[in-house]
């Protein structure tokens, strides 16, 4: 359901806003999923408020997942982390895909369970 008062950003902004979300997949190859959204925020964030909001939202989620993953890894010593770590990974995958799709449609998306570190 879309809000009739929200206008869809131009194509270039849609591309960069979406890149703020899916670039974390590329950066995750080196276990630094927050680098993609950070780069988008620093390079294109000043040009468009919409792109900045998308990049900040994705960056906050990626940093939150990094914290949750580190805590889960530590909890592996008491066996709880063996359950939590795959759940954190699955949540990262699902919510990042949802964020990428929503941004590609020009919609705002707020990740659940996110610590708002960057504003």
Secondary structure in CASP SS format (residue, H / E / C, confidence):
PFRMAT SS
TARGET T0000
AUTHOR 0000-0000-0000
METHOD secondary structure of the structure
MODEL  1
X C 1.00
X C 1.00
X C 1.00
X C 1.00
X C 1.00
X C 1.00
X C 1.00
X C 1.00
X C 1.00
X C 1.00
X H 1.00
X H 1.00
X H 1.00
X H 1.00
X H 1.00
X H 1.00
X H 1.00
X H 1.00
X H 1.00
X H 1.00
X H 1.00
X H 1.00
X H 1.00
X H 1.00
X H 1.00
X H 1.00
X H 1.00
X H 1.00
X H 1.00
X H 1.00
X C 1.00
X C 1.00
X C 1.00
X H 1.00
X H 1.00
X H 1.00
X H 1.00
X H 1.00
X H 1.00
X H 1.00
X H 1.00
X H 1.00
X H 1.00
X H 1.00
X C 1.00
X C 1.00
X C 1.00
X C 1.00
X H 1.00
X H 1.00
X H 1.00
X H 1.00
X H 1.00
X H 1.00
X H 1.00
X H 1.00
X H 1.00
X H 1.00
X H 1.00
X H 1.00
X H 1.00
X H 1.00
X H 1.00
X H 1.00
X H 1.00
X H 1.00
X H 1.00
X H 1.00
X H 1.00
X H 1.00
X H 1.00
X H 1.00
X H 1.00
X H 1.00
X H 1.00
X H 1.00
X H 1.00
X H 1.00
X C 1.00
X C 1.00
X H 1.00
X H 1.00
X H 1.00
X H 1.00
X H 1.00
X H 1.00
X H 1.00
X H 1.00
X H 1.00
X H 1.00
X H 1.00
X H 1.00
X H 1.00
X H 1.00
X H 1.00
X H 1.00
X H 1.00
X H 1.00
X H 1.00
X H 1.00
X H 1.00
X H 1.00
X H 1.00
X H 1.00
X C 1.00
X C 1.00
X C 1.00
X C 1.00
X C 1.00
X C 1.00
X C 1.00
X C 1.00
X C 1.00
X C 1.00
X C 1.00
X C 1.00
X C 1.00
X C 1.00
X C 1.00
END
